[in-house]
Amino acid sequence: MNHVKRCTASLSLLALLGAATGAQADPTLYLGMNGGTMERLYADKVLPIFEKANHVKVVIVPGTSSDILAKVQASKDNPQMHVMFLDDGIMYRAISMGLCNTLEDSPVLADIPAKAKIKEQAVAVTLGVTGLAYNSRLFKEKGWPAPTSWMDLADPRFKDKVVFQSLASSTFGLHGFLMFNRIQGGSETNVEPGFTAWPKTIGPNVLEYIASSAQISEMVQTDEAALFPLTPTQVSALKLKGVPVEYAQPKEGAVVLNVAECAIAHNDQPELAQKLVAFLLSPEAQSPALEEGDQIPSNPKTPTTDKTRAGVEAMDKYLETAISIDWDQVNQQRPAWNARWSRSIER
């Protein structure tokens, strides 16, 4: 090989090494969270801020809370994700399984109210409640007043018009059932009243038990669904798509449903993962999530605008009377409830 060719080859090798080194300098973090609207919101409006400031790529792994938990549990000794978002009830399960690192102290963590923290490992990113939602077009056509109680799910007017999420796969469904059970005289330690009363009250009104609330949009637009458990945030997202739905706060109270985050135990980028967790609690992250996606912030320092102020104030009002579930108790018994539900309700 002559001198010119040797120099050219050496320069090419150096260029390749430089490219490899550059690629290694920008690590990738994997964030497990809900897909769809929430995924696009964070990918487009929130995460680029963190990526630019920290020279890192954040890739979203979409899925329901149950999906994300299952994936992390399956690879707990060598996790493929670094941070995960889970519904609060499922986050309690993740913590009990040892899947979350302890949160590192930070100024932004100190801004988050104590009620938005889950033990020492997790913290709410967005605040929410499960209440009732209804097909506003159908209600108007029928002259039905807006629902006011969880027991409206049992109103004979809504026979074959109630859509209910499966207890086994949905926090919304679990919340709705537990509130019905409470009204029947039960509690998280005694669900017998709810299971006993369901077949003669709400059961006859249920058109379909669905695995995911993603089906609700189509079922409302075809007027199959009139009434169903849902959150104000989900209702806002559907309304932005032109789906005729409204939220109704039950007089017995809605149920607290926060989306929480934690840094996954044994991940290979522990410092960056904690840094991402802290960023997602900051007004810098929560402001675009609120402004662009109606995600109610957990950080009270997040600014509001004329567009978002009413939604934040409404959530504050809902939370004043919202019911908090004893998740440690529920998670111990939920497998047995799921089996009974599948056997006696959805059969």
Salt bridges, closest charged atoms under 4 A:
GLU51 OE2 - LYS57 NZ 3.86
ASP111 OD1 - LYS301 NZ 3.15
ASP155 OD2 - ARG157 NH2 3.00
GLU188 OE2 - ARG182 NH2 3.07
GLU192 OE2 - ARG340 NH2 2.95
ASP223 OD1 - ARG137 NH2 3.03
GLU246 OE1 - LYS239 NZ 3.12
ASP268 OD1 - HIS82 NE2 2.61
ASP306 OD1 - ARG309 NH1 2.92
GLU320 OE1 - LYS317 NZ 3.86
ASP328 OD1 - LYS119 NZ 3.38
